């Protein structure tokens, strides 16, 4: 498409100015929605974040991501024992499936979960068999249509475009902190620290998470201050921060309505994603 010439028209005719503005708007719209033509089938995935967590100009700021269908190449990734042992097999898979040119670690946790569900649907179909525990105490087999899963309900009035840190007052101590949403960059730091602690025979995953998601305490952003503060946090305050992060994070709602076969009463429950989510032929 020809470029819209910003120097035209030169006359200050209101009608001409309106036509010019409309032409520019149309060009920008077409430029934003223009997609590359590929020699493989793709789908556009709606992200739970709606793009609000990404700054203007970011490839995901429109809340959409293009993915291709799984092929034999991706199945090779899923069966790569080295990737499986390193715990990176799903990241390798998602990187291979994502068509949109985006730094992978920029993705926020909830958006990555949407990619996971989409990858499963595009690879092995929409139906997924799982087990749930019913209110009557029985284990029950269910078949889930993954395309029926909805996005988690959150307070969208709180989310500000491009902002990933939010103020929170701790319920018990009333201290004021800033909490940041987790993307791939932050998750890598959390995973690396947890792995280092495990080598020392320590398990501090709960406090490690808090040390990375709390970015400020009463206006102080010093790392040492934050880490010391977390080590001495009241349990009720720590739980408050985790719940705040969960409520704030746009994500997929991995829960479904099920009818208890013993009582015929409906109930809502979360389902666990097992090995057969991407390895449907695995003998479990």
C-alpha positions in Angstrom: 0.0 0.0 0.0 1.3 3.5 -0.9 2.5 5.6 2.0 0.2 8.3 3.2 1.9 11.5 2.4 1.9 13.7 5.5 2.6 16.8 3.4 -0.7 16.4 1.5 -3.1 18.2 1.4 -1.5 21.6 1.8 -4.7 23.6 1.9 -6.5 24.0 5.2 -9.8 22.9 3.9 -11.7 21.2 6.8 -13.1 18.5 4.4 -9.7 17.8 3.1 -8.2 17.6 6.6 -10.9 15.1 7.6 -10.2 13.0 4.5 -6.5 13.1 5.2 -7.1 12.0 8.9 -9.3 9.2 7.7 -6.7 8.0 5.2 -4.0 8.0 7.9 -6.2 6.1 10.3 -7.1 3.5 7.7 -3.4 3.1 6.7 -2.3 2.7 10.4 -5.1 0.2 11.0 -4.2 -1.9 8.0 -0.5 -1.7 8.9 -1.3 -3.0 12.5 -3.5 -5.9 11.3 -1.3 -6.9 8.4 -0.2 -10.5 8.8 2.6 -12.4 7.0 1.6 -15.2 4.7 3.1 -18.5 5.7 3.3 -21.9 4.1 1.8 -23.5 7.2 -1.6 -23.1 8.9 -1.7 -20.7 11.9 -4.3 -19.4 14.4 -4.6 -16.1 16.2 -4.7 -16.6 20.0 -6.4 -14.1 22.3 -4.2 -13.4 25.3 -5.8 -13.2 28.8 -3.8 -9.9 29.4 -5.6 -8.3 26.4 -2.1 -6.8 25.8 -2.5 -4.3 28.7 0.6 -5.6 30.5 2.8 -4.7 27.5 3.8 -1.2 26.5 2.6 0.6 23.4 4.6 -0.6 20.4 5.3 -4.1 21.8 4.3 -6.9 19.5 1.8 -8.2 22.0 0.3 -4.8 23.0 -2.8 -5.7 20.8 -3.5 -8.7 23.0 -3.1 -11.2 20.2 -0.5 -13.8 19.2 -0.1 -15.9 16.1 0.7 -19.6 16.5 1.1 -22.4 14.1 -0.3 -26.0 14.3 1.9 -28.6 15.9 3.9 -30.8 13.4 6.2 -33.7 13.6 9.0 -31.3 14.3 7.3 -30.3 17.6 6.7 -33.9 18.5 10.5 -34.4 18.2 10.8 -31.6 20.8 8.3 -33.2 23.1 10.2 -36.5 23.1 13.7 -34.9 23.5 15.0 -36.5 26.7 17.5 -33.8 27.2 14.9 -31.1 27.1 12.7 -33.1 29.5 15.5 -33.6 32.0 16.4 -29.9 32.0 12.7 -29.0 32.5 12.7 -26.8 29.4 10.7 -29.0 27.0 7.5 -26.9 27.1 9.3 -23.6 26.6 11.1 -25.2 23.6 7.8 -26.3 22.3 6.1 -22.9 22.7 9.0 -21.1 21.1 8.7 -23.3 18.1 5.0 -22.8 17.8 4.9 -19.0 18.2 4.9 -17.2 14.9 4.6 -13.6 16.2 8.1 -12.1 16.5 8.3 -11.5 20.2 11.0 -12.0 22.9 9.7 -15.2 24.5 10.6 -14.1 28.1 8.5 -11.0 27.7 5.4 -13.3 28.0 3.5 -13.0 31.3 2.5 -16.2 33.2 -1.2 -16.0 32.3 -0.5 -15.5 28.6 1.8 -18.4 28.6 -0.9 -20.6 30.1 -3.2 -19.5 27.2 -0.5 -20.5 24.8 -0.2 -23.9 26.5 -3.9 -24.6 26.1 -3.9 -23.4 22.5 -0.9 -25.6 21.7 -2.7 -28.7 23.1 -5.8 -27.9 21.0 -3.8 -27.3 17.9 -1.7 -30.4 18.4 -4.0 -33.1 19.7 -7.5 -31.7 19.6 -9.8 -29.9 22.0 -10.9 -32.9 24.2 -8.8 -33.7 27.3 -9.6 -36.5 29.7 -8.8 -35.8 33.4 -9.7 -37.0 36.8 -11.3 -35.0 39.6 -12.3 -35.6 43.2 -16.0 -35.1 43.8 -17.7 -33.6 46.9 -18.8 -37.1 47.7 -15.2 -38.2 47.9 -15.0 -40.3 44.8 -12.5 -40.0 41.9 -14.3 -39.3 38.7 -13.2 -39.4 35.1 -14.3 -36.3 33.0 -13.7 -35.2 29.5 -13.0 -31.5 29.1 -13.5 -29.4 26.0 -10.5 -27.1 26.2 -12.1 -24.6 23.9 -14.8 -23.9 26.5 -12.2 -22.7 29.0 -12.7 -19.0 29.8 -10.3 -16.3 31.0 -10.2 -15.7 34.7 -12.3 -12.8 35.9 -10.3 -9.9 37.4 -10.9 -6.3 38.1 -9.8 -4.7 34.9 -10.2 -1.2 36.3 -7.1 -1.8 38.4 -4.9 -2.8 35.4 -3.2 0.2 33.7 -1.7 0.0 30.3 2.0 -1.0 30.3 2.1 -1.1 34.1 3.3 -4.2 35.9 3.8 -3.0 39.4 0.9 -2.3 41.8 0.6 -0.9 45.3 -0.6 -3.2 48.1 -1.0 -2.6 51.9 -0.2 -5.7 53.9 -3.2 -6.8 56.0 -1.5 -7.3 59.3 1.5 -5.0 59.5 -0.1 -2.3 57.3 3.3 -1.8 55.6 3.1 -0.6 52.0 4.7 -2.6 49.2 4.8 -2.7 45.4 4.1 -6.1 43.8 5.1 -6.9 40.2 3.4 -9.4 37.9 5.6 -12.3 36.7 6.9 -12.6 33.2 9.5 -15.0 31.8 12.4 -12.8 32.8 11.3 -12.8 36.5 10.4 -16.5 36.4 13.9 -17.4 35.2 15.5 -15.5 38.2 13.1 -17.3 40.6 13.8 -20.7 39.0 17.6 -20.1 39.1 17.6 -19.1 42.8 15.4 -22.1 43.7 17.7 -24.5 41.8 20.7 -23.0 43.6 19.0 -23.5 47.0 18.1 -27.1 46.2 21.8 -27.9 45.5 22.4 -26.7 49.0 19.7 -28.9 50.4 17.3 -26.0 51.0 13.8 -25.4 50.0 12.6 -21.8 50.2 10.4 -21.5 47.2 7.7 -19.4 49.0 10.1 -16.7 50.2 12.1 -16.8 46.9 8.9 -15.9 45.1 8.2 -13.0 47.5 11.7 -11.7 47.2 11.3 -11.4 43.4 7.7 -10.1 43.2 8.0 -7.4 45.9 9.9 -4.5 44.4 9.5 -1.9 47.1 8.8 -1.7 50.8 7.6 1.7 52.2 9.3 3.4 49.3 12.6 1.6 49.6 13.7 -0.4 46.5 17.0 -1.7 47.8 17.3 -5.4 47.2 18.9 -6.1 50.6 16.0 -4.2 52.4 13.4 -6.2 50.5 15.1 -9.6 51.2 15.5 -8.9 54.9 11.9 -7.7 55.1 10.6 -10.9 53.4 12.6 -13.2 55.7 10.7 -11.6 58.6 7.3 -11.2 57.1 4.2 -12.4 59.0 2.6 -15.4 57.4 -0.7 -13.6 57.0 1.1 -10.8 55.2 2.9 -13.2 52.9 -0.3 -15.0 52.1 -1.9 -11.6 51.4 0.8 -10.7 48.8 0.4 -14.1 47.1 -3.4 -13.8 46.9 -3.0 -10.2 45.6 -0.7 -11.4 42.9 -3.1 -14.2 42.0 -6.1 -11.9 41.9 -4.2 -9.3 39.8 -2.8 -11.7 37.2 -4.8 -12.1 33.9 -4.9 -15.8 33.3 -6.9 -18.8 32.1 -9.6 -20.2 34.4 -8.7 -23.9 34.6 -11.9 -24.9 36.4 -15.0 -26.7 35.0 -18.5 -27.6 36.1 -19.0 -31.3 36.7 -21.9 -33.4 37.8 -21.1 -35.7 40.7 -22.1 -39.1 39.5 -22.9 -40.3 43.0 -25.3 -37.5 44.0 -26.1 -36.0 40.5 -25.3 -32.6 42.1 -23.2 -30.1 40.0 -20.0 -28.6 41.4 -17.1 -26.5 40.1 -13.6 -27.8 40.4 -10.1 -27.2 39.0 -8.6 -30.0 37.0 -4.9 -31.0 37.1 -2.9 -31.0 33.9 -1.0 -34.3 33.8 1.7 -35.7 31.6 -0.8 -36.8 29.0 -1.7 -33.1 28.3 1.1 -33.1 25.7 2.0 -36.8 25.8 -1.5 -38.4 25.1 0.1 -41.7 24.3 2.1 -41.9 27.5 1.4 -44.9 29.7 0.6 -43.4 33.0 
